[in-house]
Amino acid sequence: MAALTQTDLDALRSYAIEHGPTWKDALSLDWYHARVEGLRGQILHGLRNNFGPSWLCDFTFANPIAWPNLGRMRANELRAMNIALHLHPWNNTEDENIRMWAAKREIRRRASR
């Protein structure tokens, strides 16, 4: 079995950041339904075809993603962070993208109460 390339790892990491801590479940479903599109989709589907879907269960990043817990932040702070990070998404760092995902999730969670 071949090792993952940096391009493979980048595609996995960007997918993980976009989908949050349950990204492996989301990717498994996207693989099953062939829903990932574009270049990243080609890379991720290639990983499934080369390694099989089961290898994802044991996969971990060498540099794990630290998912923030924003449950203690006030609603106005969450909205402000979410808006600020959306203003220039092309300049966001990985940490900012993770915080943006977490802020969106926390706002949705609070709204569903």
Backbone as JSON Lines, residues from 0, in Angstrom:
{"i":0,"aa":"M","n":[0.85,-1.18,0.0],"ca":[0.0,0.0,0.0],"c":[0.89,1.24,0.0]}
{"i":1,"aa":"A","n":[0.59,2.18,-0.87],"ca":[1.36,3.41,-0.99],"c":[1.04,4.35,0.17]}
{"i":2,"aa":"A","n":[2.0,5.21,0.46],"ca":[1.78,6.21,1.52],"c":[0.98,7.38,0.97]}
{"i":3,"aa":"L","n":[0.35,8.12,1.86],"ca":[-0.41,9.31,1.46],"c":[0.55,10.42,1.06]}
{"i":4,"aa":"T","n":[0.19,11.14,0.03],"ca":[0.99,12.29,-0.39],"c":[0.54,13.52,0.39]}
{"i":5,"aa":"Q","n":[1.3,14.59,0.28],"ca":[0.91,15.85,0.94],"c":[-0.41,16.36,0.37]}
{"i":6,"aa":"T","n":[-0.62,16.17,-0.92],"ca":[-1.89,16.58,-1.55],"c":[-3.05,15.8,-0.95]}
{"i":7,"aa":"D","n":[-2.86,14.5,-0.73],"ca":[-3.89,13.67,-0.1],"c":[-4.2,14.19,1.31]}
{"i":8,"aa":"L","n":[-3.15,14.45,2.06],"ca":[-3.33,14.94,3.43],"c":[-4.01,16.3,3.47]}
{"i":9,"aa":"D","n":[-3.63,17.18,2.53],"ca":[-4.26,18.51,2.46],"c":[-5.75,18.39,2.15]}
{"i":10,"aa":"A","n":[-6.1,17.49,1.23],"ca":[-7.51,17.29,0.88],"c":[-8.29,16.75,2.07]}
{"i":11,"aa":"L","n":[-7.71,15.79,2.78],"ca":[-8.36,15.23,3.97],"c":[-8.53,16.29,5.05]}
{"i":12,"aa":"R","n":[-7.48,17.07,5.27],"ca":[-7.52,18.08,6.34],"c":[-8.54,19.17,6.01]}
{"i":13,"aa":"S","n":[-8.59,19.63,4.77],"ca":[-9.56,20.67,4.42],"c":[-10.98,20.13,4.54]}
{"i":14,"aa":"Y","n":[-11.18,18.88,4.18],"ca":[-12.5,18.26,4.33],"c":[-12.86,18.16,5.81]}
{"i":15,"aa":"A","n":[-11.91,17.74,6.63],"ca":[-12.14,17.61,8.07],"c":[-12.51,18.96,8.68]}
{"i":16,"aa":"I","n":[-11.8,20.0,8.32],"ca":[-12.07,21.33,8.88],"c":[-13.45,21.82,8.43]}
{"i":17,"aa":"E","n":[-13.8,21.53,7.2],"ca":[-15.11,21.96,6.7],"c":[-16.26,21.22,7.39]}
{"i":18,"aa":"H","n":[-16.05,19.95,7.78],"ca":[-17.14,19.12,8.3],"c":[-17.1,18.89,9.81]}
{"i":19,"aa":"G","n":[-16.05,19.34,10.48],"ca":[-16.02,19.26,11.94],"c":[-15.58,17.91,12.48]}
{"i":20,"aa":"P","n":[-15.72,17.73,13.8],"ca":[-15.2,16.54,14.47],"c":[-15.78,15.22,13.95]}
{"i":21,"aa":"T","n":[-16.95,15.25,13.34],"ca":[-17.53,14.02,12.81],"c":[-17.24,13.89,11.31]}
{"i":22,"aa":"W","n":[-16.12,14.43,10.87],"ca":[-15.79,14.46,9.46],"c":[-15.63,13.07,8.85]}
{"i":23,"aa":"K","n":[-15.18,12.11,9.63],"ca":[-15.02,10.76,9.08],"c":[-16.37,10.15,8.72]}
{"i":24,"aa":"D","n":[-17.37,10.38,9.56],"ca":[-18.72,9.9,9.24],"c":[-19.24,10.58,7.98]}
{"i":25,"aa":"A","n":[-19.02,11.9,7.88],"ca":[-19.48,12.65,6.7],"c":[-18.78,12.16,5.44]}
{"i":26,"aa":"L","n":[-17.46,11.91,5.55],"ca":[-16.71,11.45,4.38],"c":[-17.16,10.06,3.96]}
{"i":27,"aa":"S","n":[-17.43,9.19,4.92],"ca":[-17.92,7.85,4.58],"c":[-19.23,7.93,3.81]}
{"i":28,"aa":"L","n":[-20.13,8.81,4.26],"ca":[-21.4,8.99,3.55],"c":[-21.18,9.6,2.17]}
{"i":29,"aa":"D","n":[-20.29,10.59,2.1],"ca":[-20.01,11.21,0.8],"c":[-19.37,10.21,-0.16]}
{"i":30,"aa":"W","n":[-18.51,9.35,0.36],"ca":[-17.94,8.3,-0.49],"c":[-19.03,7.37,-0.98]}
{"i":31,"aa":"Y","n":[-19.91,6.96,-0.09],"ca":[-20.97,6.02,-0.44],"c":[-21.89,6.61,-1.5]}
{"i":32,"aa":"H","n":[-22.22,7.89,-1.38],"ca":[-23.13,8.54,-2.31],"c":[-22.4,9.29,-3.43]}
{"i":33,"aa":"A","n":[-21.08,9.21,-3.46],"ca":[-20.25,9.9,-4.47],"c":[-20.61,11.38,-4.58]}
{"i":34,"aa":"R","n":[-20.6,12.06,-3.42],"ca":[-21.04,13.47,-3.38],"c":[-19.9,14.49,-3.36]}
{"i":35,"aa":"V","n":[-18.67,14.08,-3.2],"ca":[-17.57,15.05,-3.14],"c":[-17.17,15.37,-4.57]}
{"i":36,"aa":"E","n":[-17.18,16.67,-4.91],"ca":[-16.91,17.07,-6.29],"c":[-15.61,17.84,-6.41]}
{"i":37,"aa":"G","n":[-15.23,18.13,-7.61],"ca":[-14.06,18.92,-7.89],"c":[-12.76,18.15,-7.67]}
{"i":38,"aa":"L","n":[-11.66,18.89,-7.66],"ca":[-10.35,18.27,-7.49],"c":[-10.25,17.55,-6.16]}
{"i":39,"aa":"R","n":[-10.75,18.18,-5.08],"ca":[-10.71,17.52,-3.77],"c":[-11.5,16.23,-3.81]}
{"i":40,"aa":"G","n":[-12.63,16.22,-4.49],"ca":[-13.43,15.01,-4.62],"c":[-12.68,13.91,-5.34]}
{"i":41,"aa":"Q","n":[-11.97,14.28,-6.39],"ca":[-11.17,13.29,-7.13],"c":[-10.1,12.68,-6.23]}
{"i":42,"aa":"I","n":[-9.46,13.52,-5.44],"ca":[-8.42,13.04,-4.54],"c":[-9.02,12.13,-3.48]}
{"i":43,"aa":"L","n":[-10.12,12.56,-2.85],"ca":[-10.72,11.76,-1.79],"c":[-11.3,10.45,-2.31]}
{"i":44,"aa":"H","n":[-11.92,10.48,-3.47],"ca":[-12.43,9.24,-4.05],"c":[-11.28,8.32,-4.44]}
{"i":45,"aa":"G","n":[-10.17,8.91,-4.9],"ca":[-8.99,8.11,-5.2],"c":[-8.45,7.4,-3.96]}
{"i":46,"aa":"L","n":[-8.5,8.1,-2.82],"ca":[-8.06,7.47,-1.56],"c":[-8.94,6.28,-1.22]}
{"i":47,"aa":"R","n":[-10.25,6.46,-1.38],"ca":[-11.17,5.35,-1.11],"c":[-10.89,4.18,-2.05]}
{"i":48,"aa":"N","n":[-10.66,4.48,-3.33],"ca":[-10.41,3.42,-4.3],"c":[-9.08,2.72,-4.06]}
{"i":49,"aa":"N","n":[-8.07,3.47,-3.62],"ca":[-6.74,2.88,-3.4],"c":[-6.62,2.14,-2.08]}
{"i":50,"aa":"F","n":[-7.21,2.69,-1.02],"ca":[-7.03,2.13,0.32],"c":[-8.25,1.4,0.84]}
{"i":51,"aa":"G","n":[-9.39,1.6,0.2],"ca":[-10.63,1.02,0.69],"c":[-11.24,1.91,1.75]}
{"i":52,"aa":"P","n":[-12.54,1.81,1.94],"ca":[-13.2,2.71,2.89],"c":[-12.84,2.44,4.35]}
{"i":53,"aa":"S","n":[-12.41,1.25,4.68],"ca":[-12.18,0.91,6.09],"c":[-10.93,1.56,6.68]}
{"i":54,"aa":"W","n":[-9.96,1.93,5.87],"ca":[-8.73,2.52,6.42],"c":[-9.0,3.85,7.11]}
{"i":55,"aa":"L","n":[-10.09,4.5,6.76],"ca":[-10.42,5.81,7.34],"c":[-10.65,5.71,8.85]}
{"i":56,"aa":"C","n":[-11.17,4.56,9.31],"ca":[-11.44,4.38,10.75],"c":[-10.19,4.58,11.59]}
{"i":57,"aa":"D","n":[-9.06,4.09,11.12],"ca":[-7.81,4.15,11.88],"c":[-6.94,5.35,11.52]}
{"i":58,"aa":"F","n":[-7.35,6.11,10.52],"ca":[-6.54,7.25,10.08],"c":[-6.55,8.36,11.14]}
{"i":59,"aa":"T","n":[-5.38,8.91,11.41],"ca":[-5.26,10.1,12.26],"c":[-4.24,11.03,11.62]}
{"i":60,"aa":"F","n":[-4.43,12.32,11.83],"ca":[-3.46,13.3,11.35],"c":[-2.26,13.31,12.28]}
{"i":61,"aa":"A","n":[-1.07,13.49,11.73],"ca":[0.14,13.6,12.55],"c":[0.03,14.81,13.48]}
{"i":62,"aa":"N","n":[-0.59,15.87,12.97],"ca":[-0.83,17.09,13.75],"c":[-2.34,17.2,13.93]}
{"i":63,"aa":"P","n":[-2.89,16.66,15.04],"ca":[-4.34,16.6,15.2],"c":[-5.01,17.98,15.19]}
{"i":64,"aa":"I","n":[-6.25,18.0,14.77],"ca":[-7.04,19.23,14.76],"c":[-7.62,19.43,16.15]}
{"i":65,"aa":"A","n":[-7.41,20.61,16.72],"ca":[-7.94,20.92,18.05],"c":[-9.28,21.62,17.87]}
{"i":66,"aa":"W","n":[-10.36,20.9,18.14],"ca":[-11.7,21.46,17.98],"c":[-12.06,22.27,19.22]}
{"i":67,"aa":"P","n":[-12.4,23.55,19.05],"ca":[-12.71,24.38,20.22],"c":[-14.09,24.08,20.78]}
{"i":68,"aa":"N","n":[-14.24,24.34,22.07],"ca":[-15.54,24.25,22.73],"c":[-16.0,25.68,22.97]}
{"i":69,"aa":"L","n":[-16.98,26.1,22.22],"ca":[-17.44,27.48,22.31],"c":[-18.71,27.62,23.13]}
{"i":70,"aa":"G","n":[-19.07,26.58,23.85],"ca":[-20.31,26.58,24.62],"c":[-20.41,27.66,25.66]}
{"i":71,"aa":"R","n":[-19.29,28.18,26.14],"ca":[-19.31,29.19,27.19],"c":[-19.34,30.63,26.65]}
{"i":72,"aa":"M","n":[-19.22,30.79,25.35],"ca":[-19.22,32.14,24.78],"c":[-20.65,32.67,24.71]}
{"i":73,"aa":"R","n":[-20.77,33.99,24.84],"ca":[-22.07,34.63,24.69],"c":[-22.46,34.67,23.21]}
{"i":74,"aa":"A","n":[-23.76,34.69,22.95],"ca":[-24.27,34.64,21.58],"c":[-23.7,35.77,20.72]}
{"i":75,"aa":"N","n":[-23.62,36.98,21.27],"ca":[-23.11,38.11,20.47],"c":[-21.63,37.93,20.14]}
{"i":76,"aa":"E","n":[-20.86,37.3,21.03],"ca":[-19.45,37.03,20.75],"c":[-19.31,36.01,19.63]}
{"i":77,"aa":"L","n":[-20.14,34.98,19.66],"ca":[-20.12,33.97,18.61],"c":[-20.45,34.59,17.25]}
{"i":78,"aa":"R","n":[-21.51,35.39,17.21],"ca":[-21.9,36.02,15.94],"c":[-20.8,36.94,15.44]}
{"i":79,"aa":"A","n":[-20.19,37.7,16.33],"ca":[-19.12,38.63,15.94],"c":[-17.93,37.86,15.37]}
{"i":80,"aa":"M","n":[-17.57,36.75,16.01],"ca":[-16.46,35.94,15.52],"c":[-16.79,35.37,14.15]}
{"i":81,"aa":"N","n":[-17.99,34.85,14.0],"ca":[-18.41,34.25,12.74],"c":[-18.39,35.28,11.62]}
{"i":82,"aa":"I","n":[-18.88,36.48,11.89],"ca":[-18.9,37.55,10.88],"c":[-17.48,37.97,10.52]}
{"i":83,"aa":"A","n":[-16.64,38.16,11.52],"ca":[-15.26,38.59,11.28],"c":[-14.5,37.58,10.43]}
{"i":84,"aa":"L","n":[-14.7,36.31,10.7],"ca":[-13.97,35.28,9.95],"c":[-14.51,35.13,8.52]}
{"i":85,"aa":"H","n":[-15.77,35.52,8.3],"ca":[-16.34,35.43,6.95],"c":[-15.95,36.61,6.06]}
{"i":86,"aa":"L","n":[-15.5,37.7,6.65],"ca":[-15.2,38.89,5.85],"c":[-14.11,38.64,4.81]}
{"i":87,"aa":"H","n":[-13.09,37.92,5.19],"ca":[-11.98,37.64,4.27],"c":[-11.61,36.16,4.37]}
{"i":88,"aa":"P","n":[-12.48,35.26,3.89],"ca":[-12.22,33.83,4.06],"c":[-10.95,33.34,3.38]}
{"i":89,"aa":"W","n":[-10.49,34.04,2.35],"ca":[-9.28,33.6,1.68],"c":[-8.04,33.87,2.51]}
{"i":90,"aa":"N","n":[-8.15,34.71,3.53],"ca":[-7.01,35.0,4.4],"c":[-7.02,34.17,5.68]}
{"i":91,"aa":"N","n":[-8.05,33.37,5.88],"ca":[-8.17,32.64,7.13],"c":[-7.09,31.57,7.26]}
{"i":92,"aa":"T","n":[-6.58,31.45,8.46],"ca":[-5.67,30.36,8.76],"c":[-6.48,29.12,9.07]}
{"i":93,"aa":"E","n":[-5.82,28.0,9.21],"ca":[-6.53,26.76,9.56],"c":[-7.26,26.92,10.89]}
{"i":94,"aa":"D","n":[-6.6,27.54,11.87],"ca":[-7.24,27.75,13.17],"c":[-8.49,28.61,13.05]}
{"i":95,"aa":"E","n":[-8.42,29.66,12.21],"ca":[-9.59,30.51,12.02],"c":[-10.73,29.76,11.35]}
{"i":96,"aa":"N","n":[-10.4,28.91,10.38],"ca":[-11.44,28.1,9.73],"c":[-12.08,27.15,10.72]}
{"i":97,"aa":"I","n":[-11.29,26.58,11.61],"ca":[-11.83,25.69,12.64],"c":[-12.74,26.47,13.58]}
{"i":98,"aa":"R","n":[-12.32,27.65,14.01],"ca":[-13.16,28.46,14.89],"c":[-14.44,28.89,14.18]}
{"i":99,"aa":"M","n":[-14.35,29.19,12.88],"ca":[-15.54,29.58,12.12],"c":[-16.52,28.4,12.08]}
{"i":100,"aa":"W","n":[-16.02,27.2,11.8],"ca":[-16.89,26.03,11.8],"c":[-17.55,25.86,13.17]}
{"i":101,"aa":"A","n":[-16.75,25.96,14.23],"ca":[-17.28,25.75,15.58],"c":[-18.29,26.83,15.95]}
{"i":102,"aa":"A","n":[-18.05,28.07,15.55],"ca":[-18.99,29.15,15.85],"c":[-20.31,28.92,15.13]}
{"i":103,"aa":"K","n":[-20.27,28.53,13.85],"ca":[-21.5,28.24,13.12],"c":[-22.27,27.11,13.79]}
{"i":104,"aa":"R","n":[-21.56,26.08,14.19],"ca":[-22.2,24.93,14.83],"c":[-22.85,25.33,16.15]}
{"i":105,"aa":"E","n":[-22.16,26.12,16.94],"ca":[-22.69,26.54,18.24],"c":[-23.9,27.46,18.06]}
{"i":106,"aa":"I","n":[-23.87,28.35,17.07],"ca":[-25.01,29.22,16.8],"c":[-26.22,28.38,16.4]}
{"i":107,"aa":"R","n":[-26.01,27.38,15.53],"ca":[-27.12,26.49,15.13],"c":[-27.64,25.69,16.3]}
{"i":108,"aa":"R","n":[-26.73,25.22,17.17],"ca":[-27.14,24.42,18.32],"c":[-28.01,25.26,19.26]}
{"i":109,"aa":"R","n":[-27.58,26.49,19.51],"ca":[-28.36,27.36,20.4],"c":[-29.71,27.74,19.78]}
{"i":110,"aa":"A","n":[-29.73,27.92,18.48],"ca":[-31.0,28.3,17.82],"c":[-32.0,27.15,17.84]}
{"i":111,"aa":"S","n":[-31.52,25.93,17.9],"ca":[-32.43,24.77,17.86],"c":[-33.04,24.45,19.21]}
{"i":112,"aa":"R","n":[-32.63,25.14,20.25],"ca":[-33.19,24.89,21.59],"c":[-34.59,25.37,21.71]}
